[in-house]
Amino acid sequence: HLTGWSANQAILCKSDSPFLNGTSWTTLPVITKSSTTYDSQSTYILPYRHPDGKMLYIYMGDRWNSPAVDKASYVWLPLVVSEQQQQPEVTITLPWESEWTIKDF
């Protein structure tokens, strides 16, 4: 994942331990024709707690558009975390939203 200015495929790390014992790595599924996170590279995942206690995680990525790096832009999208009652696995997706607000999630 060292591609310089180019966007990368998102990889998630999951562990039930604060020491990352038994860490599992998985590719983040994105709904796009590209294997990257909407032509961006992750910068930060911003945790936000709604007033009702529900957590929202916001993907923050950058687009460098090499060689025109002066035209760089940012991608902020909700990471959708779904827990299935019948399955122990948590599903995380990054759907494209051209416009969204925190209250939408």
N, C-alpha and C positions, 0 to 999 in steps of 0.2 A: 504494500500500500504506500509505496514511496514513489509517487508519480509527479512530483514537482507541482506545477500549476494545475494539472489535470484533476478532474473529479474522480473520486474513488467509490467503490462499492461499500456500503455501510456494513460493518460487522458489529454485532452486539456481544457483550460479555455478560454472563449470568452466573452468580454464585450465591449460595445460601449462607456463606461464611464471610465475615468481614475481612478475612485474610486471603480470600480468593481461592481457598482450597476447593478442589472439585469443580473448577471453573469450566463452563461450557461456552463455546463460541458458536454463533450462528449468523448467517447473512440476513440482514433486515429486508423483508419483502416490501418492495415498492411497486405501486401500480403505475408503471410507465413502460415505454418501449426501451428505455435506457436501463442498464444495470446499476447506474449510479443514483445517488439521492438527488434526483432532479437537477443533474449537472452541478452539484455543489459538494463541498467537503464539510463535514461536521466541525463545528467550532466549540459548541457547548450544548448541553441539555439543561434547560432551565426548569427546575421544579417550581410549581406554583400551586398553592393550596387555596381552593375556593373557600369562601366564608362558611359553606356548609360542611367543610372538611374533606371534600373530594379532591384528589390530587390530579393535576394536569402536568404533563411533561412537554415542554416546548423544544423542538429541534431547532437549533440555530446553526445555519451553514453559510458558507461564503462561496461566491462564484468569482473566480479571478479573471476569466476571459482573456487568457494569455494570447497574444502579446499585448493586448490593450488593457493592462491591469488598472489603468486610471478609470476604467469603466466597470470596475468590480461592483457586484451587488450582493444582497443578502437574501437568504431564504429562511423564513421562520414558519414552521408548521407544527401542528399538534401531533405528538406521538400518541397513537390510540392504543391503550392497554386494555385487553379484554381477558377476563378470567371466565372460563367455562365451568359451570357447576359440576358437570359430569367428568371433566378432565382436570388433572392437576397442573397441566401446562398453561402458562400465560402466553397469550398471543400479542405481539407488538407489531403494529403496522404504521406506515407513514403515508397517509393518503394526501394527494394533492388538493389543496384548497386555494383557489385564486384570491379569495377574500374570506376572512373568518375573524371571530372575536372570541375572547376567553369564555364568555357566557354560552357560546355554541357547544362547548365541551364541558 
